[in-house]
Amino acid sequence: MNNFININEVLEAAILVEENGETFYRSFGNSADEGEVKKVFFFLADEGEHIKYISGSV
């Protein structure tokens, strides 16, 4: 049995975490009533921009 994971598996997992995080934060931002709370959630969602670096798009 091979107990090692390869770099592609690590990168795929990181991308999935980033995509799920962005979806989560945008969903909460859209449902928030207060302006400041919305801003925080949308800020956190936009922090997912570094997914471009993980996926090699930059």
N, CA, C and O atoms as a Tripos MOL2 file, in Angstrom:
@<TRIPOS>MOLECULE
protein
  232   231    58     0     0
PROTEIN
NO_CHARGES

@<TRIPOS>ATOM
      1 N           0.8480   -1.1780    0.0000 N.3       1 MET1
      2 CA          0.0000    0.0000    0.0000 C.3       1 MET1
      3 C           0.8980    1.2470    0.0000 C.2       1 MET1
      4 O           1.8800    1.3250    0.7390 O.2       1 MET1
      5 N           0.5430    2.1950   -0.8290 N.am      2 ASN2
      6 CA          1.3060    3.4340   -0.9540 C.3       2 ASN2
      7 C           0.7100    4.4960   -0.0330 C.2       2 ASN2
      8 O          -0.4490    4.8800   -0.1910 O.2       2 ASN2
      9 N           1.4930    4.9630    0.9160 N.am      3 ASN3
     10 CA          1.0210    5.9640    1.8680 C.3       3 ASN3
     11 C           1.3670    7.3780    1.4500 C.2       3 ASN3
     12 O           1.1710    8.3150    2.2230 O.2       3 ASN3
     13 N           1.8710    7.5460    0.2570 N.am      4 PHE4
     14 CA          2.2710    8.8590   -0.2180 C.3       4 PHE4
     15 C           1.2000    9.4520   -1.1180 C.2       4 PHE4
     16 O           0.4790    8.7340   -1.8130 O.2       4 PHE4
     17 N           1.1120   10.7630   -1.0920 N.am      5 ILE5
     18 CA          0.2450   11.4570   -2.0390 C.3       5 ILE5
     19 C           1.1380   12.2880   -2.9370 C.2       5 ILE5
     20 O           2.2220   12.7120   -2.5350 O.2       5 ILE5
     21 N           0.6810   12.5140   -4.1420 N.am      6 ASN6
     22 CA          1.5170   13.2870   -5.0550 C.3       6 ASN6
     23 C           1.0890   14.7530   -5.0560 C.2       6 ASN6
     24 O           0.0320   15.1100   -4.5370 O.2       6 ASN6
     25 N           1.9180   15.5740   -5.6380 N.am      7 ILE7
     26 CA          1.6870   17.0200   -5.6300 C.3       7 ILE7
     27 C           0.3700   17.3860   -6.3060 C.2       7 ILE7
     28 O          -0.2810   18.3470   -5.8940 O.2       7 ILE7
     29 N          -0.0290   16.6540   -7.3180 N.am      8 ASN8
     30 CA         -1.2990   16.9510   -7.9920 C.3       8 ASN8
     31 C          -2.4860   16.7600   -7.0560 C.2       8 ASN8
     32 O          -3.4450   17.5300   -7.0990 O.2       8 ASN8
     33 N          -2.4220   15.7440   -6.2200 N.am      9 GLU9
     34 CA         -3.4980   15.5250   -5.2540 C.3       9 GLU9
     35 C          -3.5530   16.6580   -4.2300 C.2       9 GLU9
     36 O          -4.6350   17.0920   -3.8340 O.2       9 GLU9
     37 N          -2.4010   17.1260   -3.8110 N.am     10 VAL10
     38 CA         -2.3360   18.2340   -2.8570 C.3      10 VAL10
     39 C          -2.9180   19.4970   -3.4860 C.2      10 VAL10
     40 O          -3.7130   20.1970   -2.8600 O.2      10 VAL10
     41 N          -2.5240   19.7850   -4.7130 N.am     11 LEU11
     42 CA         -3.0250   20.9730   -5.3970 C.3      11 LEU11
     43 C          -4.5250   20.8880   -5.6550 C.2      11 LEU11
     44 O          -5.2340   21.8800   -5.4870 O.2      11 LEU11
     45 N          -5.0120   19.7370   -6.0530 N.am     12 GLU12
     46 CA         -6.4510   19.5620   -6.2720 C.3      12 GLU12
     47 C          -7.2220   19.7990   -4.9750 C.2      12 GLU12
     48 O          -8.2760   20.4340   -4.9880 O.2      12 GLU12
     49 N          -6.7060   19.2950   -3.8640 N.am     13 ALA13
     50 CA         -7.3610   19.4960   -2.5700 C.3      13 ALA13
     51 C          -7.3540   20.9720   -2.1900 C.2      13 ALA13
     52 O          -8.3560   21.4850   -1.6910 O.2      13 ALA13
     53 N          -6.2390   21.6580   -2.4190 N.am     14 ALA14
     54 CA         -6.1420   23.0840   -2.0840 C.3      14 ALA14
     55 C          -7.1230   23.9070   -2.9130 C.2      14 ALA14
     56 O          -7.7630   24.8220   -2.3930 O.2      14 ALA14
     57 N          -7.2410   23.5900   -4.1810 N.am     15 ILE15
     58 CA         -8.1750   24.3090   -5.0490 C.3      15 ILE15
     59 C          -9.6070   24.0780   -4.5950 C.2      15 ILE15
     60 O         -10.4060   25.0140   -4.5630 O.2      15 ILE15
     61 N          -9.9320   22.8630   -4.2500 N.am     16 LEU16
     62 CA        -11.2860   22.5420   -3.7840 C.3      16 LEU16
     63 C         -11.6110   23.2980   -2.4930 C.2      16 LEU16
     64 O         -12.7200   23.8100   -2.3400 O.2      16 LEU16
     65 N         -10.6720   23.3700   -1.5830 N.am     17 VAL17
     66 CA        -10.8790   24.1140   -0.3340 C.3      17 VAL17
     67 C         -11.1360   25.5850   -0.6410 C.2      17 VAL17
     68 O         -12.0330   26.1960   -0.0600 O.2      17 VAL17
     69 N         -10.3500   26.1550   -1.5530 N.am     18 GLU18
     70 CA        -10.5220   27.5670   -1.9160 C.3      18 GLU18
     71 C         -11.8790   27.8130   -2.5660 C.2      18 GLU18
     72 O         -12.5540   28.7880   -2.2370 O.2      18 GLU18
     73 N         -12.2790   26.9490   -3.4740 N.am     19 GLU19
     74 CA        -13.5750   27.1130   -4.1420 C.3      19 GLU19
     75 C         -14.7240   27.0020   -3.1560 C.2      19 GLU19
     76 O         -15.6730   27.7850   -3.2100 O.2      19 GLU19
     77 N         -14.6440   26.0430   -2.2640 N.am     20 ASN20
     78 CA        -15.6970   25.8780   -1.2600 C.3      20 ASN20
     79 C         -15.7380   27.0570   -0.3040 C.2      20 ASN20
     80 O         -16.8170   27.4910    0.1000 O.2      20 ASN20
     81 N         -14.5740   27.5780    0.0620 N.am     21 GLY21
     82 CA        -14.5250   28.7380    0.9450 C.3      21 GLY21
     83 C         -15.1680   29.9540    0.3200 C.2      21 GLY21
     84 O         -15.9310   30.6700    0.9690 O.2      21 GLY21
     85 N         -14.8610   30.1860   -0.9410 N.am     22 GLU22
     86 CA        -15.4470   31.3450   -1.6310 C.3      22 GLU22
     87 C         -16.9720   31.2130   -1.6930 C.2      22 GLU22
     88 O         -17.6920   32.1760   -1.4310 O.2      22 GLU22
     89 N         -17.4510   30.0410   -2.0340 N.am     23 THR23
     90 CA        -18.8990   29.8070   -2.0980 C.3      23 THR23
     91 C         -19.5470   30.0310   -0.7350 C.2      23 THR23
     92 O         -20.6050   30.6530   -0.6370 O.2      23 THR23
     93 N         -18.9110   29.5230    0.3060 N.am     24 PHE24
     94 CA        -19.4100   29.6710    1.6740 C.3      24 PHE24
     95 C         -19.5180   31.1440    2.0560 C.2      24 PHE24
     96 O         -20.5650   31.5850    2.5290 O.2      24 PHE24
     97 N         -18.4490   31.9030    1.8540 N.am     25 TYR25
     98 CA        -18.4450   33.3080    2.2640 C.3      25 TYR25
     99 C         -19.4220   34.1480    1.4380 C.2      25 TYR25
    100 O         -20.0800   35.0360    1.9820 O.2      25 TYR25
    101 N         -19.5240   33.8850    0.1490 N.am     26 ARG26
    102 CA        -20.4800   34.6410   -0.6840 C.3      26 ARG26
    103 C         -21.9170   34.3450   -0.2630 C.2      26 ARG26
    104 O         -22.7650   35.2370   -0.2370 O.2      26 ARG26
    105 N         -22.1750   33.1000    0.0610 N.am     27 SER27
    106 CA        -23.5160   32.7230    0.5090 C.3      27 SER27
    107 C         -23.8910   33.4720    1.7820 C.2      27 SER27
    108 O         -24.9960   34.0070    1.8820 O.2      27 SER27
    109 N         -23.0000   33.5150    2.7370 N.am     28 PHE28
    110 CA        -23.2720   34.2470    3.9660 C.3      28 PHE28
    111 C         -23.3440   35.7440    3.7130 C.2      28 PHE28
    112 O         -24.1570   36.4320    4.3300 O.2      28 PHE28
    113 N         -22.5160   36.2580    2.8270 N.am     29 GLY29
    114 CA        -22.5660   37.6770    2.4840 C.3      29 GLY29
    115 C         -23.9000   38.0600    1.8860 C.2      29 GLY29
    116 O         -24.4510   39.1160    2.1950 O.2      29 GLY29
    117 N         -24.4170   37.1980    1.0280 N.am     30 ASN30
    118 CA        -25.7110   37.4670    0.3920 C.3      30 ASN30
    119 C         -26.8660   37.4020    1.3790 C.2      30 ASN30
    120 O         -27.8840   38.0660    1.1850 O.2      30 ASN30
    121 N         -26.7210   36.6140    2.4300 N.am     31 SER31
    122 CA        -27.8250   36.4710    3.3890 C.3      31 SER31
    123 C         -27.7060   37.4320    4.5750 C.2      31 SER31
    124 O         -28.6340   37.5380    5.3770 O.2      31 SER31
    125 N         -26.5900   38.1200    4.6910 N.am     32 ALA32
    126 CA        -26.4010   39.0420    5.8220 C.3      32 ALA32
    127 C         -27.2660   40.2890    5.6500 C.2      32 ALA32
    128 O         -27.4470   40.7890    4.5400 O.2      32 ALA32
    129 N         -27.7880   40.7740    6.7550 N.am     33 ASP33
    130 CA        -28.6300   41.9650    6.7420 C.3      33 ASP33
    131 C         -27.8170   43.2560    6.8880 C.2      33 ASP33
    132 O         -28.1410   44.2730    6.2750 O.2      33 ASP33
    133 N         -26.7840   43.2060    7.6880 N.am     34 GLU34
    134 CA        -26.0210   44.4080    7.9990 C.3      34 GLU34
    135 C         -24.9260   44.6590    6.9640 C.2      34 GLU34
    136 O         -24.2630   43.7300    6.5040 O.2      34 GLU34
    137 N         -24.7510   45.9290    6.6100 N.am     35 GLY35
    138 CA        -23.7680   46.3090    5.6070 C.3      35 GLY35
    139 C         -22.3500   45.9090    5.9600 C.2      35 GLY35
    140 O         -21.6140   45.4050    5.1110 O.2      35 GLY35
    141 N         -21.9580   46.1320    7.2130 N.am     36 GLU36
    142 CA        -20.5920   45.8090    7.6210 C.3      36 GLU36
    143 C         -20.3520   44.2990    7.5980 C.2      36 GLU36
    144 O         -19.2700   43.8440    7.2250 O.2      36 GLU36
    145 N         -21.3490   43.5370    7.9930 N.am     37 VAL37
    146 CA        -21.2250   42.0790    7.9770 C.3      37 VAL37
    147 C         -21.0920   41.5990    6.5340 C.2      37 VAL37
    148 O         -20.2710   40.7310    6.2360 O.2      37 VAL37
    149 N         -21.8920   42.1580    5.6520 N.am     38 LYS38
    150 CA        -21.7910   41.8220    4.2310 C.3      38 LYS38
    151 C         -20.3940   42.1010    3.7100 C.2      38 LYS38
    152 O         -19.8080   41.2820    3.0010 O.2      38 LYS38
    153 N         -19.8630   43.2640    4.0690 N.am     39 LYS39
    154 CA        -18.5250   43.6440    3.6020 C.3      39 LYS39
    155 C         -17.4770   42.6320    4.0420 C.2      39 LYS39
    156 O         -16.5970   42.2610    3.2650 O.2      39 LYS39
    157 N         -17.5730   42.1910    5.2830 N.am     40 VAL40
    158 CA        -16.5950   41.2300    5.8010 C.3      40 VAL40
    159 C         -16.6690   39.9230    5.0180 C.2      40 VAL40
    160 O         -15.6410   39.3880    4.6030 O.2      40 VAL40
    161 N         -17.8730   39.4110    4.8170 N.am     41 PHE41
    162 CA        -17.9970   38.1390    4.1040 C.3      41 PHE41
    163 C         -17.5570   38.2500    2.6530 C.2      41 PHE41
    164 O         -16.9290   37.3300    2.1290 O.2      41 PHE41
    165 N         -17.8700   39.3430    2.0050 N.am     42 PHE42
    166 CA        -17.4320   39.5080    0.6190 C.3      42 PHE42
    167 C         -15.9240   39.7200    0.5410 C.2      42 PHE42
    168 O         -15.2830   39.2760   -0.4120 O.2      42 PHE42
    169 N         -15.3570   40.3940    1.5320 N.am     43 PHE43
    170 CA        -13.9020   40.5330    1.5940 C.3      43 PHE43
    171 C         -13.2530   39.1540    1.6950 C.2      43 PHE43
    172 O         -12.2970   38.8530    0.9790 O.2      43 PHE43
    173 N         -13.7790   38.3280    2.5840 N.am     44 LEU44
    174 CA        -13.2280   36.9780    2.7460 C.3      44 LEU44
    175 C         -13.3890   36.1540    1.4740 C.2      44 LEU44
    176 O         -12.4940   35.3890    1.1130 O.2      44 LEU44
    177 N         -14.5060   36.3010    0.8010 N.am     45 ALA45
    178 CA        -14.7180   35.5860   -0.4600 C.3      45 ALA45
    179 C         -13.7020   36.0260   -1.5050 C.2      45 ALA45
    180 O         -13.1810   35.2040   -2.2580 O.2      45 ALA45
    181 N         -13.4230   37.3150   -1.5490 N.am     46 ASP46
    182 CA        -12.4640   37.8320   -2.5250 C.3      46 ASP46
    183 C         -11.0320   37.4420   -2.2030 C.2      46 ASP46
    184 O         -10.1700   37.4600   -3.0820 O.2      46 ASP46
    185 N         -10.7740   37.0920   -0.9570 N.am     47 GLU47
    186 CA         -9.4400   36.6320   -0.5860 C.3      47 GLU47
    187 C          -9.0890   35.3460   -1.3200 C.2      47 GLU47
    188 O          -7.9150   34.9850   -1.3990 O.2      47 GLU47
    189 N         -10.0650   34.6610   -1.8470 N.am     48 GLY48
    190 CA         -9.8450   33.4280   -2.5940 C.3      48 GLY48
    191 C          -9.1610   33.6560   -3.9250 C.2      48 GLY48
    192 O          -8.9070   32.7020   -4.6610 O.2      48 GLY48
    193 N          -8.8580   34.8980   -4.2480 N.am     49 GLU49
    194 CA         -8.1810   35.1980   -5.5080 C.3      49 GLU49
    195 C          -6.8360   34.4920   -5.6280 C.2      49 GLU49
    196 O          -6.3420   34.2950   -6.7380 O.2      49 GLU49
    197 N          -6.2360   34.1070   -4.5000 N.am     50 HIS50
    198 CA         -4.9440   33.4390   -4.6020 C.3      50 HIS50
    199 C          -5.0710   32.0170   -5.1410 C.2      50 HIS50
    200 O          -4.0670   31.3230   -5.3010 O.2      50 HIS50
    201 N          -6.2940   31.5810   -5.4210 N.am     51 ILE51
    202 CA         -6.4870   30.2830   -6.0850 C.3      51 ILE51
    203 C          -5.7940   30.2790   -7.4470 C.2      51 ILE51
    204 O          -5.3730   29.2310   -7.9380 O.2      51 ILE51
    205 N          -5.6830   31.4600   -8.0460 N.am     52 LYS52
    206 CA         -5.0040   31.5710   -9.3360 C.3      52 LYS52
    207 C          -3.5510   31.1270   -9.2100 C.2      52 LYS52
    208 O          -3.0040   30.5080  -10.1230 O.2      52 LYS52
    209 N          -2.9330   31.4430   -8.0860 N.am     53 TYR53
    210 CA         -1.5390   31.0470   -7.8730 C.3      53 TYR53
    211 C          -1.4170   29.5500   -7.6510 C.2      53 TYR53
    212 O          -0.4730   28.9150   -8.1210 O.2      53 TYR53
    213 N          -2.3770   28.9940   -6.9350 N.am     54 ILE54
    214 CA         -2.3570   27.5660   -6.6780 C.3      54 ILE54
    215 C          -2.5310   26.7900   -7.9740 C.2      54 ILE54
    216 O          -1.8510   25.7910   -8.2100 O.2      54 ILE54
    217 N          -3.4480   27.2610   -8.8110 N.am     55 SER55
    218 CA         -3.7520   26.5310  -10.0460 C.3      55 SER55
    219 C          -2.7780   26.8430  -11.1820 C.2      55 SER55
    220 O          -2.8290   26.2110  -12.2370 O.2      55 SER55
    221 N          -1.8890   27.8220  -10.9650 N.am     56 GLY56
    222 CA         -0.9140   28.1510  -11.9920 C.3      56 GLY56
    223 C          -1.4360   29.0610  -13.0700 C.2      56 GLY56
    224 O          -0.8510   29.1430  -14.1500 O.2      56 GLY56
    225 N          -2.5360   29.7530  -12.7970 N.am     57 SER57
    226 CA         -3.1440   30.6480  -13.7820 C.3      57 SER57
    227 C          -2.4390   31.9890  -13.8600 C.2      57 SER57
    228 O          -2.7110   32.7730  -14.7690 O.2      57 SER57
    229 N          -1.5520   32.2650  -12.9420 N.am     58 VAL58
    230 CA         -0.8650   33.5630  -12.9170 C.3      58 VAL58
    231 C           0.5680   33.3850  -13.3280 C.2      58 VAL58
    232 O           1.3230   34.3570  -13.3730 O.2      58 VAL58
@<TRIPOS>BOND
     1     1     2 1
     2     2     3 1
     3     3     4 2
     4     3     5 am
     5     5     6 1
     6     6     7 1
     7     7     8 2
     8     7     9 am
     9     9    10 1
    10    10    11 1
    11    11    12 2
    12    11    13 am
    13    13    14 1
    14    14    15 1
    15    15    16 2
    16    15    17 am
    17    17    18 1
    18    18    19 1
    19    19    20 2
    20    19    21 am
    21    21    22 1
    22    22    23 1
    23    23    24 2
    24    23    25 am
    25    25    26 1
    26    26    27 1
    27    27    28 2
    28    27    29 am
    29    29    30 1
    30    30    31 1
    31    31    32 2
    32    31    33 am
    33    33    34 1
    34    34    35 1
    35    35    36 2
    36    35    37 am
    37    37    38 1
    38    38    39 1
    39    39    40 2
    40    39    41 am
    41    41    42 1
    42    42    43 1
    43    43    44 2
    44    43    45 am
    45    45    46 1
    46    46    47 1
    47    47    48 2
    48    47    49 am
    49    49    50 1
    50    50    51 1
    51    51    52 2
    52    51    53 am
    53    53    54 1
    54    54    55 1
    55    55    56 2
    56    55    57 am
    57    57    58 1
    58    58    59 1
    59    59    60 2
    60    59    61 am
    61    61    62 1
    62    62    63 1
    63    63    64 2
    64    63    65 am
    65    65    66 1
    66    66    67 1
    67    67    68 2
    68    67    69 am
    69    69    70 1
    70    70    71 1
    71    71    72 2
    72    71    73 am
    73    73    74 1
    74    74    75 1
    75    75    76 2
    76    75    77 am
    77    77    78 1
    78    78    79 1
    79    79    80 2
    80    79    81 am
    81    81    82 1
    82    82    83 1
    83    83    84 2
    84    83    85 am
    85    85    86 1
    86    86    87 1
    87    87    88 2
    88    87    89 am
    89    89    90 1
    90    90    91 1
    91    91    92 2
    92    91    93 am
    93    93    94 1
    94    94    95 1
    95    95    96 2
    96    95    97 am
    97    97    98 1
    98    98    99 1
    99    99   100 2
   100    99   101 am
   101   101   102 1
   102   102   103 1
   103   103   104 2
   104   103   105 am
   105   105   106 1
   106   106   107 1
   107   107   108 2
   108   107   109 am
   109   109   110 1
   110   110   111 1
   111   111   112 2
   112   111   113 am
   113   113   114 1
   114   114   115 1
   115   115   116 2
   116   115   117 am
   117   117   118 1
   118   118   119 1
   119   119   120 2
   120   119   121 am
   121   121   122 1
   122   122   123 1
   123   123   124 2
   124   123   125 am
   125   125   126 1
   126   126   127 1
   127   127   128 2
   128   127   129 am
   129   129   130 1
   130   130   131 1
   131   131   132 2
   132   131   133 am
   133   133   134 1
   134   134   135 1
   135   135   136 2
   136   135   137 am
   137   137   138 1
   138   138   139 1
   139   139   140 2
   140   139   141 am
   141   141   142 1
   142   142   143 1
   143   143   144 2
   144   143   145 am
   145   145   146 1
   146   146   147 1
   147   147   148 2
   148   147   149 am
   149   149   150 1
   150   150   151 1
   151   151   152 2
   152   151   153 am
   153   153   154 1
   154   154   155 1
   155   155   156 2
   156   155   157 am
   157   157   158 1
   158   158   159 1
   159   159   160 2
   160   159   161 am
   161   161   162 1
   162   162   163 1
   163   163   164 2
   164   163   165 am
   165   165   166 1
   166   166   167 1
   167   167   168 2
   168   167   169 am
   169   169   170 1
   170   170   171 1
   171   171   172 2
   172   171   173 am
   173   173   174 1
   174   174   175 1
   175   175   176 2
   176   175   177 am
   177   177   178 1
   178   178   179 1
   179   179   180 2
   180   179   181 am
   181   181   182 1
   182   182   183 1
   183   183   184 2
   184   183   185 am
   185   185   186 1
   186   186   187 1
   187   187   188 2
   188   187   189 am
   189   189   190 1
   190   190   191 1
   191   191   192 2
   192   191   193 am
   193   193   194 1
   194   194   195 1
   195   195   196 2
   196   195   197 am
   197   197   198 1
   198   198   199 1
   199   199   200 2
   200   199   201 am
   201   201   202 1
   202   202   203 1
   203   203   204 2
   204   203   205 am
   205   205   206 1
   206   206   207 1
   207   207   208 2
   208   207   209 am
   209   209   210 1
   210   210   211 1
   211   211   212 2
   212   211   213 am
   213   213   214 1
   214   214   215 1
   215   215   216 2
   216   215   217 am
   217   217   218 1
   218   218   219 1
   219   219   220 2
   220   219   221 am
   221   221   222 1
   222   222   223 1
   223   223   224 2
   224   223   225 am
   225   225   226 1
   226   226   227 1
   227   227   228 2
   228   227   229 am
   229   229   230 1
   230   230   231 1
   231   231   232 2
@<TRIPOS>SUBSTRUCTURE
     1 MET1         2 RESIDUE 1 A MET
     2 ASN2         6 RESIDUE 1 A ASN
     3 ASN3        10 RESIDUE 1 A ASN
     4 PHE4        14 RESIDUE 1 A PHE
     5 ILE5        18 RESIDUE 1 A ILE
     6 ASN6        22 RESIDUE 1 A ASN
     7 ILE7        26 RESIDUE 1 A ILE
     8 ASN8        30 RESIDUE 1 A ASN
     9 GLU9        34 RESIDUE 1 A GLU
    10 VAL10       38 RESIDUE 1 A VAL
    11 LEU11       42 RESIDUE 1 A LEU
    12 GLU12       46 RESIDUE 1 A GLU
    13 ALA13       50 RESIDUE 1 A ALA
    14 ALA14       54 RESIDUE 1 A ALA
    15 ILE15       58 RESIDUE 1 A ILE
    16 LEU16       62 RESIDUE 1 A LEU
    17 VAL17       66 RESIDUE 1 A VAL
    18 GLU18       70 RESIDUE 1 A GLU
    19 GLU19       74 RESIDUE 1 A GLU
    20 ASN20       78 RESIDUE 1 A ASN
    21 GLY21       82 RESIDUE 1 A GLY
    22 GLU22       86 RESIDUE 1 A GLU
    23 THR23       90 RESIDUE 1 A THR
    24 PHE24       94 RESIDUE 1 A PHE
    25 TYR25       98 RESIDUE 1 A TYR
    26 ARG26      102 RESIDUE 1 A ARG
    27 SER27      106 RESIDUE 1 A SER
    28 PHE28      110 RESIDUE 1 A PHE
    29 GLY29      114 RESIDUE 1 A GLY
    30 ASN30      118 RESIDUE 1 A ASN
    31 SER31      122 RESIDUE 1 A SER
    32 ALA32      126 RESIDUE 1 A ALA
    33 ASP33      130 RESIDUE 1 A ASP
    34 GLU34      134 RESIDUE 1 A GLU
    35 GLY35      138 RESIDUE 1 A GLY
    36 GLU36      142 RESIDUE 1 A GLU
    37 VAL37      146 RESIDUE 1 A VAL
    38 LYS38      150 RESIDUE 1 A LYS
    39 LYS39      154 RESIDUE 1 A LYS
    40 VAL40      158 RESIDUE 1 A VAL
    41 PHE41      162 RESIDUE 1 A PHE
    42 PHE42      166 RESIDUE 1 A PHE
    43 PHE43      170 RESIDUE 1 A PHE
    44 LEU44      174 RESIDUE 1 A LEU
    45 ALA45      178 RESIDUE 1 A ALA
    46 ASP46      182 RESIDUE 1 A ASP
    47 GLU47      186 RESIDUE 1 A GLU
    48 GLY48      190 RESIDUE 1 A GLY
    49 GLU49      194 RESIDUE 1 A GLU
    50 HIS50      198 RESIDUE 1 A HIS
    51 ILE51      202 RESIDUE 1 A ILE
    52 LYS52      206 RESIDUE 1 A LYS
    53 TYR53      210 RESIDUE 1 A TYR
    54 ILE54      214 RESIDUE 1 A ILE
    55 SER55      218 RESIDUE 1 A SER
    56 GLY56      222 RESIDUE 1 A GLY
    57 SER57      226 RESIDUE 1 A SER
    58 VAL58      230 RESIDUE 1 A VAL
